[in-house]
Amino acid sequence: MLKLHTSIENRIKDKISYLDKRIAFLQEQRKKLKSDLRKRDEKKALIKKAQNRARYLVRKHDFLHIDYYDYSYWVDSDSPVHVNDGSWDEDGKHYIDAGDRHIHEEDDNSHWLDIVWVCERIVSDVINK
């Protein structure tokens, strides 16, 4: 009887030990998941601000255009600072490479971070000229 009692106590201790380890692991996973979700939410907020900022700049400045074609965006300017004879002045000091102005759409909308960067650079070139 004593041997059976000890055996049951050992199994209970083993089970408690296992459950304690499992709880510790799950709490660590929960912490990591919370951190990942917080980072994702911060990135989403940053992207939303960039999207709103880009749209604001396009509304505010007549020379700035964003066009969407087949899963990519083009950011263009009609300003004489950038355009020479109807096309971008590749020899001008304010030339922005077509590769920078052509932005591919990303699943997480992070392309808006690049779009707003190009828009702000174009506006800065025109205002500071």
Steps between C-alpha positions, in 0.01 A plus 500: 500500500784736587672427169180580306459827691858605421451411135189718478681790673789472254265502202319802642832681557609415145171625362523823702857551383393444138208741536723767661742474208213515253353808671839673493536418128151628419558820697821559301312436174228741611762771568659446159162507326402822677828657394451390138144632496613833646770532230248413229254757631771767516600424140137511387457839667817630335382376161158661548667832587719473190196425284310799639807724464553398135136565416513836679811603302333406171189703588707798614748517210364510144831388349509170693327186367467139615379253239417133551563240228498120534608463864746789496500875557670779308575831669541786252547873497395765246725760662753679280754405768469137388364512146692616193309499169219286639712222652713465810827691473755222555785751501339729758618510860147415617469183289344208686576167338202328339575194715437709811182651356365158393388316813361147503198424713574294812256270679545687828460846334856594595538648151340817643818564698695520172227702329494766770881520494497574125209747536675690778824511301319639193319764708824590675679545165228732370462706818875539557580592139 
